[in-house]
């Protein structure tokens, strides 16, 4: 089994992607649709029109990884789709919920300490964050 942890930056496409595209075609989608550099180490998520398939592209040191998931039944919920001209930044937790089939609107996150938010609220310099 291959172990994989999500990188800190994750972007999901804002519209369906032609799933005949592979590495080079998806890199083009990253540049035109999501407007990011495909070599920056971020994870880029694409979905098909029926939303029953996902492709995830990520650069790792010396090459691309391409992950593909096809659902036998049901669809993926795509957060923030059709709302912007560029891709939508999502968290690893949100992506995990999407992959598990959990409806994002029904999830409530409990309050937790956020150091970055706390420092900004107190007027601390950004270099201390």
MARBALO-819155 format. One line per field, with one value per residue: residue in one letter; residue number from 1; x, y, z of N, C-alpha, C in turn. Coordinates in steps of 0.001 Angstrom, whole numbers, plus 500000, padded with zeros to 6 digits. Each point is the difference from the previous one (the first is absolute). Example, Ala and Ser with C-alpha at 12.3 -4.5 7.8 and 13.67 -1.06 7.14 Angstrom:
2
resn [a/s]
resi [1/2]
n_xx [513190/499650]
n_yy [494310/501050]
n_zz [507800/499280]
ca_xx [499110/500820]
ca_yy [501190/501190]
ca_zz [500000/500060]
c_xx [500900/499230]
c_yy [501200/501090]
c_zz [500000/500730]
This chain:
129
resn [x/x/x/x/x/x/x/x/x/x/x/x/x/x/x/x/x/x/x/x/x/x/x/x/x/x/x/x/x/x/x/x/x/x/x/x/x/x/x/x/x/x/x/x/x/x/x/x/x/x/x/x/x/x/x/x/x/x/x/x/x/x/x/x/x/x/x/x/x/x/x/x/x/x/x/x/x/x/x/x/x/x/x/x/x/x/x/x/x/x/x/x/x/x/x/x/x/x/x/x/x/x/x/x/x/x/x/x/x/x/x/x/x/x/x/x/x/x/x/x/x/x/x/x/x/x/x/x/x]
resi [1/2/3/4/5/6/7/8/9/10/11/12/13/14/15/16/17/18/19/20/21/22/23/24/25/26/27/28/29/30/31/32/33/34/35/36/37/38/39/40/41/42/43/44/45/46/47/48/49/50/51/52/53/54/55/56/57/58/59/60/61/62/63/64/65/66/67/68/69/70/71/72/73/74/75/76/77/78/79/80/81/82/83/84/85/86/87/88/89/90/91/92/93/94/95/96/97/98/99/100/101/102/103/104/105/106/107/108/109/110/111/112/113/114/115/116/117/118/119/120/121/122/123/124/125/126/127/128/129]
n_xx [500841/499685/500832/498977/500648/498907/500409/500676/500317/498670/499905/498721/499886/499705/500425/499111/500786/500509/499453/500013/500078/501306/501246/500365/498908/500175/501287/499526/499162/501058/500706/499060/499526/501012/500745/500622/501160/499913/501137/499025/499630/499118/498902/499774/498728/499675/498848/499247/499317/500044/501204/500243/500871/501118/500756/501098/500560/501211/500857/500885/500848/499687/498730/499006/499113/499297/499045/499315/498815/499425/498875/499654/499756/499135/500122/501002/500030/499856/500877/499134/499427/500372/500907/501111/500871/500501/500957/499416/500562/500374/499544/500997/499467/499814/501208/500424/499244/500478/501217/499601/499558/500644/498746/500669/498813/500013/501237/500099/500892/500478/499823/501078/501107/500119/501260/499902/498773/500462/501120/499231/499189/501150/500099/500302/501290/499896/501213/499162/499242]
n_yy [498819/500954/500643/500802/501132/500678/500666/501065/500056/500169/499797/500361/499382/501092/499127/499183/498924/500095/498838/500358/501123/499943/499654/500015/499340/499259/499924/499853/499115/499537/500175/499464/498887/499425/500309/498818/499876/499066/500685/500696/498766/500852/499598/499540/500332/499005/500350/498952/500037/498673/500467/498977/500885/499733/501003/499563/501171/499479/501008/498990/500940/498849/500146/499782/500129/498990/500462/498880/500552/498801/500676/498904/500829/500930/501180/500756/500543/500980/500327/500999/498977/500400/500362/499531/500845/499924/499147/499135/500752/498757/499568/499398/500609/501105/499844/499733/501008/500710/499520/500298/500974/500779/500365/500924/500227/498681/500339/499907/500944/499314/500936/500488/499932/501231/499629/499731/499514/499342/499751/499759/499338/499561/500042/498715/500254/500058/500528/500243/500035]
n_zz [500000/499187/500789/500194/500223/500265/498912/500461/498711/499970/498700/499925/498842/499322/499073/499433/500037/498785/500324/498725/500714/499790/500230/498725/499670/501093/499643/498772/500538/500660/498896/499217/500541/500628/498950/500042/500638/499042/499971/500569/499735/499502/500608/498776/500260/499168/499443/499703/498864/500081/500302/499218/499504/500656/499562/500624/499733/500234/500084/499886/500326/499433/500354/499150/500978/499538/500787/499885/500239/499815/500183/500621/501022/499677/500608/499565/501207/499132/500956/500042/499377/498803/500900/499438/499484/501218/500301/500779/500935/500311/501136/500621/501050/499258/499482/501208/500407/498976/500234/501228/499216/500835/500223/499334/499477/500179/499639/501306/499831/501001/500900/499380/500713/499508/500072/498703/500225/501058/499305/498952/500800/500507/498677/500134/499893/498658/500244/500967/498922]
ca_xx [499159/500743/499525/499975/499389/499619/500842/499279/499134/499137/499090/499054/499557/498690/499060/500389/501168/499992/500790/500960/501280/500869/500954/500242/498729/499606/500909/499436/498812/500479/500470/498947/498756/500250/500955/501105/501122/499838/501215/500211/499788/498606/499156/498952/498909/499124/498847/499315/498684/499046/500525/500202/501424/500951/501423/500810/501337/500933/501412/500816/501444/500523/498949/498600/499122/498629/499079/498708/498991/498712/498953/499086/498656/499999/500796/500794/499597/501122/499856/500270/500066/499265/499866/501113/500688/501180/499738/499629/500896/499300/500895/500127/498816/498894/500232/499743/498542/499504/500369/499223/498585/499289/499471/500717/499068/499505/501104/500252/501307/500004/500954/501360/500943/500679/501068/500092/498868/500187/501060/499480/499012/500722/500896/501384/500643/499815/501161/499932/499010]
ca_yy [501181/501245/501006/501334/501044/501136/501194/501099/500717/499144/500786/499202/500704/500638/499456/498639/499842/498891/498967/499387/500656/499341/500879/501272/500709/500514/501118/501140/500436/500685/501329/500846/500025/500271/501113/499707/499270/498594/499477/500602/499029/499982/498935/500552/499035/500190/499101/499912/500644/499266/500084/498679/499699/501051/499829/500893/500130/500657/499876/499600/499982/499673/499565/500176/498927/500175/499116/499953/499262/499858/499473/499042/500517/501296/501083/500807/501388/500847/501268/501274/499900/500964/501277/500887/499708/499191/498887/500311/499429/499246/499412/498541/499450/500068/498995/498693/499847/499794/498647/499052/500130/500729/501277/501053/500923/499423/499890/501182/499908/500554/501080/499617/501100/500296/500932/501075/500888/500634/501011/501103/500707/500763/500945/499537/500053/498801/499141/499133/498945]
ca_zz [500000/499933/500949/499408/500820/499170/500142/500646/499053/499187/499164/499228/498797/500176/499015/499607/499135/499058/500646/499081/500261/500962/500662/499319/499857/501309/500300/499278/500745/501212/499606/499428/500784/501414/499970/500914/499424/500351/500627/501322/501066/500448/499470/499149/499907/498849/500006/498718/499934/500840/501371/500577/499868/500379/499738/500816/499441/500908/499668/501138/499763/498674/499090/500394/500429/499539/500711/499313/500763/499327/500879/499389/500243/500656/499423/500911/500207/499630/500734/499329/498550/499182/500682/499687/498756/500292/500893/501372/501008/501036/501001/499952/500662/499047/498964/500601/500095/498634/499584/500808/499677/501050/499542/500711/500645/501249/500943/500824/500634/501346/500210/500375/500057/498743/500370/499008/500222/501304/499880/499187/500806/501019/499336/500004/498679/499199/500000/501163/499746]
c_xx [500882/499381/500106/499358/499734/500962/499198/499064/499230/499025/499098/499502/498596/498980/500483/501144/499807/500932/500845/501379/500779/500986/500127/498725/499527/500920/499533/498771/500390/500387/498864/498781/500238/500986/501075/501097/499880/501216/500218/499742/498593/499278/498865/498959/499096/498862/499345/498601/498976/500375/500094/501459/500830/501391/500726/501430/500881/501423/500755/501450/500426/498942/498614/499420/498622/499139/498631/499039/498695/499010/499131/498554/500127/500899/500817/499355/501238/499830/500335/500044/499108/499837/501074/500591/501233/499613/499719/500991/499154/501033/500071/498783/498805/500156/499728/498493/499382/500274/499209/498502/499178/499593/500604/499073/499523/501076/500160/501331/499926/501112/501342/500873/500692/501020/500084/498874/500175/501043/499530/499007/500671/500984/501460/500596/499866/501187/500048/499050/500637]
c_yy [501239/500992/501384/500966/501195/501158/501146/500766/499003/500900/499050/500845/500552/499529/498603/500002/498791/498917/499178/500605/499223/501031/501369/500826/500602/501135/501261/500548/500745/501433/500890/500127/500390/501155/499867/499285/498531/499392/500520/499050/499959/498811/500656/498921/500383/498994/500005/500612/499315/500022/498633/499550/501216/499606/501023/499954/500743/499738/499621/499827/499777/499523/500220/498690/500329/498946/500098/499198/500015/499393/499017/500474/501347/501013/500676/501364/500855/501351/501206/499935/501046/501361/500997/499636/499138/498848/500475/499316/499300/499419/498486/499340/500002/498948/498602/499745/499753/498560/498933/500092/500712/501367/501128/500955/499467/499903/501307/499803/500683/501016/499446/501242/500134/501082/501183/501012/500785/501114/501205/500832/500874/500999/499601/500099/498667/499068/499070/498822/498740]
c_zz [500000/500975/499356/500982/499098/500201/500613/499075/499147/499256/499229/498836/500209/498972/499592/498986/499094/500543/499039/500203/501054/500545/499327/499842/501313/500450/499291/500690/501271/499649/499513/500901/501452/500181/501074/499227/500387/500709/501419/501165/500550/499365/499227/499742/498836/500085/498630/500101/500902/501477/500679/499882/500394/499530/500851/499479/500988/499527/501262/499542/498548/499016/500576/500516/499443/500685/499323/500870/499219/500973/499229/500140/500688/499286/501093/500149/499722/500694/499129/498497/499343/500684/499606/498656/500211/500904/501410/500938/501053/500964/499798/500638/499054/498906/500535/500116/498628/499569/500751/499741/501053/499473/500832/500742/501354/501077/500758/500703/501359/500136/500474/500024/498650/500284/499033/500205/501290/499918/499193/500797/501048/499389/500027/498602/499274/500039/501216/499785/499532]
